[in-house]
Amino acid sequence: MPTYAYACKDCGHAFDIVQSFSDSSLTSCPECQGALRKKFNSVGVVFKGSGFYRTDSRDSKGSTVSAAPAAAPAPASAPAASAPASAAS
């Protein structure tokens, strides 16, 4: 369950409380019964290091990713005539 931070608009009392996602937000301060506001903090997960970037799992040949969807394969055509073999002297 996540921890939410609240601060009173009237008296400035600040506190944290563990609430379920389905619980409704608190509206009155436990100290003065004034109006509360929910404080928003930075994200608790920060991705650092290797393994989180698009290029980390690439091979060294530099393959690229196409943004366009793959084209349907071309229909098979008649086999190409083979070139005559040259005679070695």
Jmol script that loads the backbone (N, CA, C; Angstrom):
load data "model"
ATOM      1  N   MET A   1       0.844  -1.174   0.000  1.00  0.00           N
ATOM      2  CA  MET A   1       0.000   0.000   0.000  1.00  0.00           C
ATOM      3  C   MET A   1       0.890   1.239   0.000  1.00  0.00           C
ATOM      4  N   PRO A   2       0.521   2.232  -0.774  1.00  0.00           N
ATOM      5  CA  PRO A   2       1.345   3.442  -0.869  1.00  0.00           C
ATOM      6  C   PRO A   2       1.204   4.365   0.336  1.00  0.00           C
ATOM      7  N   THR A   3       2.231   5.175   0.533  1.00  0.00           N
ATOM      8  CA  THR A   3       2.234   6.183   1.586  1.00  0.00           C
ATOM      9  C   THR A   3       1.969   7.539   0.944  1.00  0.00           C
ATOM     10  N   TYR A   4       1.001   8.263   1.468  1.00  0.00           N
ATOM     11  CA  TYR A   4       0.642   9.579   0.951  1.00  0.00           C
ATOM     12  C   TYR A   4       1.024  10.647   1.962  1.00  0.00           C
ATOM     13  N   ALA A   5       1.455  11.795   1.463  1.00  0.00           N
ATOM     14  CA  ALA A   5       1.819  12.920   2.315  1.00  0.00           C
ATOM     15  C   ALA A   5       0.727  13.974   2.215  1.00  0.00           C
ATOM     16  N   TYR A   6       0.317  14.489   3.363  1.00  0.00           N
ATOM     17  CA  TYR A   6      -0.714  15.536   3.429  1.00  0.00           C
ATOM     18  C   TYR A   6      -0.165  16.724   4.193  1.00  0.00           C
ATOM     19  N   ALA A   7      -0.713  17.896   3.914  1.00  0.00           N
ATOM     20  CA  ALA A   7      -0.379  19.110   4.658  1.00  0.00           C
ATOM     21  C   ALA A   7      -1.658  19.912   4.838  1.00  0.00           C
ATOM     22  N   CYS A   8      -1.806  20.509   6.010  1.00  0.00           N
ATOM     23  CA  CYS A   8      -2.981  21.318   6.302  1.00  0.00           C
ATOM     24  C   CYS A   8      -2.805  22.704   5.694  1.00  0.00           C
ATOM     25  N   LYS A   9      -3.835  23.190   5.039  1.00  0.00           N
ATOM     26  CA  LYS A   9      -3.799  24.534   4.453  1.00  0.00           C
ATOM     27  C   LYS A   9      -3.899  25.612   5.517  1.00  0.00           C
ATOM     28  N   ASP A  10      -4.499  25.271   6.665  1.00  0.00           N
ATOM     29  CA  ASP A  10      -4.735  26.269   7.714  1.00  0.00           C
ATOM     30  C   ASP A  10      -3.584  26.362   8.720  1.00  0.00           C
ATOM     31  N   CYS A  11      -3.222  25.228   9.330  1.00  0.00           N
ATOM     32  CA  CYS A  11      -2.205  25.272  10.389  1.00  0.00           C
ATOM     33  C   CYS A  11      -0.825  24.824   9.929  1.00  0.00           C
ATOM     34  N   GLY A  12      -0.725  24.235   8.734  1.00  0.00           N
ATOM     35  CA  GLY A  12       0.572  23.810   8.221  1.00  0.00           C
ATOM     36  C   GLY A  12       1.034  22.455   8.710  1.00  0.00           C
ATOM     37  N   HIS A  13       0.219  21.750   9.495  1.00  0.00           N
ATOM     38  CA  HIS A  13       0.577  20.424   9.996  1.00  0.00           C
ATOM     39  C   HIS A  13       0.785  19.483   8.806  1.00  0.00           C
ATOM     40  N   ALA A  14       1.934  18.792   8.770  1.00  0.00           N
ATOM     41  CA  ALA A  14       2.242  17.855   7.694  1.00  0.00           C
ATOM     42  C   ALA A  14       2.416  16.460   8.269  1.00  0.00           C
ATOM     43  N   PHE A  15       1.912  15.458   7.556  1.00  0.00           N
ATOM     44  CA  PHE A  15       2.032  14.079   8.014  1.00  0.00           C
ATOM     45  C   PHE A  15       1.907  13.133   6.829  1.00  0.00           C
ATOM     46  N   ASP A  16       2.365  11.892   7.046  1.00  0.00           N
ATOM     47  CA  ASP A  16       2.263  10.835   6.051  1.00  0.00           C
ATOM     48  C   ASP A  16       1.295   9.782   6.559  1.00  0.00           C
ATOM     49  N   ILE A  17       0.588   9.136   5.644  1.00  0.00           N
ATOM     50  CA  ILE A  17      -0.345   8.088   6.021  1.00  0.00           C
ATOM     51  C   ILE A  17      -0.352   7.005   4.943  1.00  0.00           C
ATOM     52  N   VAL A  18      -0.429   5.756   5.370  1.00  0.00           N
ATOM     53  CA  VAL A  18      -0.495   4.625   4.447  1.00  0.00           C
ATOM     54  C   VAL A  18      -1.958   4.376   4.134  1.00  0.00           C
ATOM     55  N   GLN A  19      -2.295   4.439   2.841  1.00  0.00           N
ATOM     56  CA  GLN A  19      -3.673   4.239   2.407  1.00  0.00           C
ATOM     57  C   GLN A  19      -3.704   3.299   1.219  1.00  0.00           C
ATOM     58  N   SER A  20      -4.805   2.605   1.059  1.00  0.00           N
ATOM     59  CA  SER A  20      -5.016   1.761  -0.101  1.00  0.00           C
ATOM     60  C   SER A  20      -5.355   2.648  -1.297  1.00  0.00           C
ATOM     61  N   PHE A  21      -5.160   2.125  -2.514  1.00  0.00           N
ATOM     62  CA  PHE A  21      -5.526   2.876  -3.705  1.00  0.00           C
ATOM     63  C   PHE A  21      -7.017   3.174  -3.735  1.00  0.00           C
ATOM     64  N   SER A  22      -7.812   2.284  -3.166  1.00  0.00           N
ATOM     65  CA  SER A  22      -9.263   2.465  -3.204  1.00  0.00           C
ATOM     66  C   SER A  22      -9.788   3.391  -2.101  1.00  0.00           C
ATOM     67  N   ASP A  23      -8.954   3.731  -1.116  1.00  0.00           N
ATOM     68  CA  ASP A  23      -9.381   4.657  -0.056  1.00  0.00           C
ATOM     69  C   ASP A  23      -9.511   6.074  -0.611  1.00  0.00           C
ATOM     70  N   SER A  24     -10.492   6.796  -0.126  1.00  0.00           N
ATOM     71  CA  SER A  24     -10.640   8.183  -0.559  1.00  0.00           C
ATOM     72  C   SER A  24      -9.643   9.068   0.185  1.00  0.00           C
ATOM     73  N   SER A  25      -9.299  10.198  -0.425  1.00  0.00           N
ATOM     74  CA  SER A  25      -8.335  11.118   0.171  1.00  0.00           C
ATOM     75  C   SER A  25      -8.879  11.723   1.458  1.00  0.00           C
ATOM     76  N   LEU A  26      -7.964  12.053   2.369  1.00  0.00           N
ATOM     77  CA  LEU A  26      -8.365  12.713   3.609  1.00  0.00           C
ATOM     78  C   LEU A  26      -8.712  14.165   3.302  1.00  0.00           C
ATOM     79  N   THR A  27      -9.658  14.712   4.052  1.00  0.00           N
ATOM     80  CA  THR A  27     -10.094  16.080   3.786  1.00  0.00           C
ATOM     81  C   THR A  27      -9.935  17.022   4.964  1.00  0.00           C
ATOM     82  N   SER A  28      -9.850  16.486   6.207  1.00  0.00           N
ATOM     83  CA  SER A  28      -9.734  17.375   7.370  1.00  0.00           C
ATOM     84  C   SER A  28      -8.491  17.044   8.185  1.00  0.00           C
ATOM     85  N   CYS A  29      -7.860  18.085   8.677  1.00  0.00           N
ATOM     86  CA  CYS A  29      -6.638  17.966   9.464  1.00  0.00           C
ATOM     87  C   CYS A  29      -6.941  17.336  10.825  1.00  0.00           C
ATOM     88  N   PRO A  30      -6.119  16.372  11.261  1.00  0.00           N
ATOM     89  CA  PRO A  30      -6.342  15.773  12.583  1.00  0.00           C
ATOM     90  C   PRO A  30      -6.015  16.729  13.734  1.00  0.00           C
ATOM     91  N   GLU A  31      -5.262  17.802  13.469  1.00  0.00           N
ATOM     92  CA  GLU A  31      -4.880  18.762  14.505  1.00  0.00           C
ATOM     93  C   GLU A  31      -5.931  19.860  14.687  1.00  0.00           C
ATOM     94  N   CYS A  32      -6.339  20.510  13.573  1.00  0.00           N
ATOM     95  CA  CYS A  32      -7.216  21.679  13.696  1.00  0.00           C
ATOM     96  C   CYS A  32      -8.528  21.542  12.910  1.00  0.00           C
ATOM     97  N   GLN A  33      -8.737  20.401  12.266  1.00  0.00           N
ATOM     98  CA  GLN A  33      -9.922  20.148  11.439  1.00  0.00           C
ATOM     99  C   GLN A  33      -9.988  21.040  10.202  1.00  0.00           C
ATOM    100  N   GLY A  34      -8.852  21.651   9.845  1.00  0.00           N
ATOM    101  CA  GLY A  34      -8.792  22.492   8.646  1.00  0.00           C
ATOM    102  C   GLY A  34      -8.717  21.650   7.376  1.00  0.00           C
ATOM    103  N   ALA A  35      -8.698  22.324   6.247  1.00  0.00           N
ATOM    104  CA  ALA A  35      -8.661  21.643   4.949  1.00  0.00           C
ATOM    105  C   ALA A  35      -7.256  21.097   4.668  1.00  0.00           C
ATOM    106  N   LEU A  36      -7.206  19.879   4.133  1.00  0.00           N
ATOM    107  CA  LEU A  36      -5.934  19.250   3.793  1.00  0.00           C
ATOM    108  C   LEU A  36      -5.684  19.321   2.298  1.00  0.00           C
ATOM    109  N   ARG A  37      -4.422  19.272   1.960  1.00  0.00           N
ATOM    110  CA  ARG A  37      -4.048  19.109   0.554  1.00  0.00           C
ATOM    111  C   ARG A  37      -3.056  17.960   0.488  1.00  0.00           C
ATOM    112  N   LYS A  38      -3.133  17.198  -0.604  1.00  0.00           N
ATOM    113  CA  LYS A  38      -2.217  16.090  -0.790  1.00  0.00           C
ATOM    114  C   LYS A  38      -0.946  16.630  -1.428  1.00  0.00           C
ATOM    115  N   LYS A  39       0.190  16.253  -0.863  1.00  0.00           N
ATOM    116  CA  LYS A  39       1.472  16.679  -1.396  1.00  0.00           C
ATOM    117  C   LYS A  39       1.978  15.603  -2.354  1.00  0.00           C
ATOM    118  N   PHE A  40       2.579  16.034  -3.447  1.00  0.00           N
ATOM    119  CA  PHE A  40       3.114  15.093  -4.415  1.00  0.00           C
ATOM    120  C   PHE A  40       4.621  15.175  -4.399  1.00  0.00           C
ATOM    121  N   ASN A  41       5.259  14.024  -4.266  1.00  0.00           N
ATOM    122  CA  ASN A  41       6.716  13.946  -4.193  1.00  0.00           C
ATOM    123  C   ASN A  41       7.268  13.363  -5.481  1.00  0.00           C
ATOM    124  N   SER A  42       8.575  13.303  -5.558  1.00  0.00           N
ATOM    125  CA  SER A  42       9.219  12.709  -6.723  1.00  0.00           C
ATOM    126  C   SER A  42       8.930  11.204  -6.758  1.00  0.00           C
ATOM    127  N   VAL A  43       9.149  10.631  -7.894  1.00  0.00           N
ATOM    128  CA  VAL A  43       8.899   9.207  -8.104  1.00  0.00           C
ATOM    129  C   VAL A  43       9.840   8.391  -7.236  1.00  0.00           C
ATOM    130  N   GLY A  44       9.334   7.308  -6.674  1.00  0.00           N
ATOM    131  CA  GLY A  44      10.122   6.470  -5.786  1.00  0.00           C
ATOM    132  C   GLY A  44      11.049   5.515  -6.492  1.00  0.00           C
ATOM    133  N   VAL A  45      10.930   5.349  -7.795  1.00  0.00           N
ATOM    134  CA  VAL A  45      11.788   4.437  -8.547  1.00  0.00           C
ATOM    135  C   VAL A  45      12.591   5.250  -9.536  1.00  0.00           C
ATOM    136  N   VAL A  46      13.897   5.094  -9.486  1.00  0.00           N
ATOM    137  CA  VAL A  46      14.778   5.776 -10.418  1.00  0.00           C
ATOM    138  C   VAL A  46      15.632   4.713 -11.087  1.00  0.00           C
ATOM    139  N   PHE A  47      15.610   4.647 -12.414  1.00  0.00           N
ATOM    140  CA  PHE A  47      16.388   3.665 -13.142  1.00  0.00           C
ATOM    141  C   PHE A  47      17.772   4.236 -13.431  1.00  0.00           C
ATOM    142  N   LYS A  48      18.785   3.570 -12.890  1.00  0.00           N
ATOM    143  CA  LYS A  48      20.163   3.998 -13.108  1.00  0.00           C
ATOM    144  C   LYS A  48      20.976   2.784 -13.545  1.00  0.00           C
ATOM    145  N   GLY A  49      22.026   3.031 -14.256  1.00  0.00           N
ATOM    146  CA  GLY A  49      22.922   1.958 -14.646  1.00  0.00           C
ATOM    147  C   GLY A  49      22.557   1.352 -15.978  1.00  0.00           C
ATOM    148  N   SER A  50      23.261   0.281 -16.323  1.00  0.00           N
ATOM    149  CA  SER A  50      23.035  -0.342 -17.628  1.00  0.00           C
ATOM    150  C   SER A  50      21.805  -1.244 -17.572  1.00  0.00           C
ATOM    151  N   GLY A  51      21.282  -1.528 -18.748  1.00  0.00           N
ATOM    152  CA  GLY A  51      20.141  -2.415 -18.836  1.00  0.00           C
ATOM    153  C   GLY A  51      18.828  -1.709 -19.029  1.00  0.00           C
ATOM    154  N   PHE A  52      18.809  -0.399 -18.959  1.00  0.00           N
ATOM    155  CA  PHE A  52      17.560   0.328 -19.063  1.00  0.00           C
ATOM    156  C   PHE A  52      17.484   1.198 -20.307  1.00  0.00           C
ATOM    157  N   TYR A  53      18.466   1.081 -21.169  1.00  0.00           N
ATOM    158  CA  TYR A  53      18.485   1.924 -22.341  1.00  0.00           C
ATOM    159  C   TYR A  53      18.277   1.099 -23.598  1.00  0.00           C
ATOM    160  N   ARG A  54      17.780   1.701 -24.621  1.00  0.00           N
ATOM    161  CA  ARG A  54      17.451   1.032 -25.865  1.00  0.00           C
ATOM    162  C   ARG A  54      18.677   0.390 -26.504  1.00  0.00           C
ATOM    163  N   THR A  55      19.825   0.978 -26.327  1.00  0.00           N
ATOM    164  CA  THR A  55      21.027   0.467 -26.972  1.00  0.00           C
ATOM    165  C   THR A  55      21.744  -0.600 -26.158  1.00  0.00           C
ATOM    166  N   ASP A  56      21.367  -0.842 -24.936  1.00  0.00           N
ATOM    167  CA  ASP A  56      22.086  -1.791 -24.093  1.00  0.00           C
ATOM    168  C   ASP A  56      21.993  -3.226 -24.571  1.00  0.00           C
ATOM    169  N   SER A  57      20.897  -3.629 -25.172  1.00  0.00           N
ATOM    170  CA  SER A  57      20.742  -5.014 -25.583  1.00  0.00           C
ATOM    171  C   SER A  57      21.045  -5.220 -27.055  1.00  0.00           C
ATOM    172  N   ARG A  58      21.579  -4.213 -27.719  1.00  0.00           N
ATOM    173  CA  ARG A  58      21.884  -4.304 -29.148  1.00  0.00           C
ATOM    174  C   ARG A  58      23.207  -5.031 -29.368  1.00  0.00           C
ATOM    175  N   ASP A  59      23.317  -5.679 -30.542  1.00  0.00           N
ATOM    176  CA  ASP A  59      24.592  -6.273 -30.896  1.00  0.00           C
ATOM    177  C   ASP A  59      25.533  -5.182 -31.406  1.00  0.00           C
ATOM    178  N   SER A  60      26.777  -5.508 -31.551  1.00  0.00           N
ATOM    179  CA  SER A  60      27.757  -4.499 -31.919  1.00  0.00           C
ATOM    180  C   SER A  60      27.661  -4.094 -33.386  1.00  0.00           C
ATOM    181  N   LYS A  61      26.867  -4.795 -34.196  1.00  0.00           N
ATOM    182  CA  LYS A  61      26.737  -4.464 -35.608  1.00  0.00           C
ATOM    183  C   LYS A  61      25.851  -3.250 -35.827  1.00  0.00           C
ATOM    184  N   GLY A  62      25.145  -2.805 -34.838  1.00  0.00           N
ATOM    185  CA  GLY A  62      24.341  -1.595 -34.951  1.00  0.00           C
ATOM    186  C   GLY A  62      23.011  -1.819 -35.654  1.00  0.00           C
ATOM    187  N   SER A  63      22.314  -2.885 -35.296  1.00  0.00           N
ATOM    188  CA  SER A  63      21.013  -3.110 -35.924  1.00  0.00           C
ATOM    189  C   SER A  63      20.068  -1.990 -35.522  1.00  0.00           C
ATOM    190  N   THR A  64      19.117  -1.695 -36.379  1.00  0.00           N
ATOM    191  CA  THR A  64      18.191  -0.602 -36.116  1.00  0.00           C
ATOM    192  C   THR A  64      16.781  -1.139 -36.017  1.00  0.00           C
ATOM    193  N   VAL A  65      15.941  -0.370 -35.386  1.00  0.00           N
ATOM    194  CA  VAL A  65      14.534  -0.715 -35.247  1.00  0.00           C
ATOM    195  C   VAL A  65      13.752   0.192 -36.174  1.00  0.00           C
ATOM    196  N   SER A  66      12.895  -0.392 -36.985  1.00  0.00           N
ATOM    197  CA  SER A  66      12.091   0.391 -37.911  1.00  0.00           C
ATOM    198  C   SER A  66      10.815   0.821 -37.222  1.00  0.00           C
ATOM    199  N   ALA A  67      10.462   2.082 -37.381  1.00  0.00           N
ATOM    200  CA  ALA A  67       9.232   2.583 -36.774  1.00  0.00           C
ATOM    201  C   ALA A  67       8.014   2.181 -37.582  1.00  0.00           C
ATOM    202  N   ALA A  68       8.226   1.906 -38.876  1.00  0.00           N
ATOM    203  CA  ALA A  68       7.109   1.523 -39.739  1.00  0.00           C
ATOM    204  C   ALA A  68       6.852   0.027 -39.599  1.00  0.00           C
ATOM    205  N   PRO A  69       5.606  -0.409 -39.747  1.00  0.00           N
ATOM    206  CA  PRO A  69       5.330  -1.829 -39.665  1.00  0.00           C
ATOM    207  C   PRO A  69       6.003  -2.564 -40.818  1.00  0.00           C
ATOM    208  N   ALA A  70       6.302  -3.826 -40.598  1.00  0.00           N
ATOM    209  CA  ALA A  70       6.972  -4.621 -41.628  1.00  0.00           C
ATOM    210  C   ALA A  70       6.068  -4.774 -42.834  1.00  0.00           C
ATOM    211  N   ALA A  71       6.666  -4.678 -44.005  1.00  0.00           N
ATOM    212  CA  ALA A  71       5.901  -4.818 -45.240  1.00  0.00           C
ATOM    213  C   ALA A  71       5.595  -6.291 -45.483  1.00  0.00           C
ATOM    214  N   ALA A  72       4.500  -6.543 -46.165  1.00  0.00           N
ATOM    215  CA  ALA A  72       4.134  -7.920 -46.498  1.00  0.00           C
ATOM    216  C   ALA A  72       5.139  -8.452 -47.502  1.00  0.00           C
ATOM    217  N   PRO A  73       5.471  -9.743 -47.437  1.00  0.00           N
ATOM    218  CA  PRO A  73       6.439 -10.287 -48.378  1.00  0.00           C
ATOM    219  C   PRO A  73       5.905 -10.208 -49.805  1.00  0.00           C
ATOM    220  N   ALA A  74       6.827  -9.988 -50.739  1.00  0.00           N
ATOM    221  CA  ALA A  74       6.448  -9.887 -52.150  1.00  0.00           C
ATOM    222  C   ALA A  74       6.013 -11.262 -52.652  1.00  0.00           C
ATOM    223  N   PRO A  75       5.050 -11.307 -53.559  1.00  0.00           N
ATOM    224  CA  PRO A  75       4.627 -12.606 -54.085  1.00  0.00           C
ATOM    225  C   PRO A  75       5.775 -13.247 -54.859  1.00  0.00           C
ATOM    226  N   ALA A  76       5.825 -14.564 -54.824  1.00  0.00           N
ATOM    227  CA  ALA A  76       6.893 -15.291 -55.504  1.00  0.00           C
ATOM    228  C   ALA A  76       6.746 -15.122 -57.006  1.00  0.00           C
ATOM    229  N   SER A  77       7.839 -14.827 -57.664  1.00  0.00           N
ATOM    230  CA  SER A  77       7.810 -14.675 -59.116  1.00  0.00           C
ATOM    231  C   SER A  77       8.505 -15.875 -59.746  1.00  0.00           C
ATOM    232  N   ALA A  78       8.523 -15.893 -61.063  1.00  0.00           N
ATOM    233  CA  ALA A  78       9.169 -16.996 -61.769  1.00  0.00           C
ATOM    234  C   ALA A  78      10.640 -17.003 -61.422  1.00  0.00           C
ATOM    235  N   PRO A  79      11.226 -18.189 -61.313  1.00  0.00           N
ATOM    236  CA  PRO A  79      12.645 -18.243 -60.969  1.00  0.00           C
ATOM    237  C   PRO A  79      13.481 -17.531 -62.015  1.00  0.00           C
ATOM    238  N   ALA A  80      14.497 -16.848 -61.543  1.00  0.00           N
ATOM    239  CA  ALA A  80      15.373 -16.110 -62.453  1.00  0.00           C
ATOM    240  C   ALA A  80      16.202 -17.087 -63.266  1.00  0.00           C
ATOM    241  N   ALA A  81      16.414 -16.747 -64.530  1.00  0.00           N
ATOM    242  CA  ALA A  81      17.246 -17.612 -65.375  1.00  0.00           C
ATOM    243  C   ALA A  81      18.665 -17.522 -64.893  1.00  0.00           C
ATOM    244  N   SER A  82      19.301 -18.661 -64.809  1.00  0.00           N
ATOM    245  CA  SER A  82      20.667 -18.658 -64.336  1.00  0.00           C
ATOM    246  C   SER A  82      21.597 -18.248 -65.454  1.00  0.00           C
ATOM    247  N   ALA A  83      22.636 -17.568 -65.113  1.00  0.00           N
ATOM    248  CA  ALA A  83      23.604 -17.101 -66.101  1.00  0.00           C
ATOM    249  C   ALA A  83      24.404 -18.297 -66.602  1.00  0.00           C
ATOM    250  N   PRO A  84      24.767 -18.275 -67.859  1.00  0.00           N
ATOM    251  CA  PRO A  84      25.548 -19.393 -68.372  1.00  0.00           C
ATOM    252  C   PRO A  84      26.899 -19.459 -67.672  1.00  0.00           C
ATOM    253  N   ALA A  85      27.313 -20.668 -67.440  1.00  0.00           N
ATOM    254  CA  ALA A  85      28.601 -20.878 -66.767  1.00  0.00           C
ATOM    255  C   ALA A  85      29.711 -20.555 -67.738  1.00  0.00           C
ATOM    256  N   SER A  86      30.676 -19.850 -67.272  1.00  0.00           N
ATOM    257  CA  SER A  86      31.806 -19.529 -68.148  1.00  0.00           C
ATOM    258  C   SER A  86      32.800 -20.692 -68.103  1.00  0.00           C
ATOM    259  N   ALA A  87      33.364 -20.974 -69.220  1.00  0.00           N
ATOM    260  CA  ALA A  87      34.305 -22.073 -69.302  1.00  0.00           C
ATOM    261  C   ALA A  87      35.678 -21.605 -68.871  1.00  0.00           C
ATOM    262  N   ALA A  88      36.295 -22.393 -68.073  1.00  0.00           N
ATOM    263  CA  ALA A  88      37.634 -22.044 -67.629  1.00  0.00           C
ATOM    264  C   ALA A  88      38.632 -22.562 -68.650  1.00  0.00           C
ATOM    265  N   SER A  89      39.649 -21.811 -69.014  1.00  0.00           N
ATOM    266  CA  SER A  89      40.588 -22.296 -70.011  1.00  0.00           C
ATOM    267  C   SER A  89      41.772 -22.982 -69.415  1.00  0.00           C
TER     268      SER A  89
END
end "model"
wireframe off; spacefill off
backbone 0.3
color backbone group
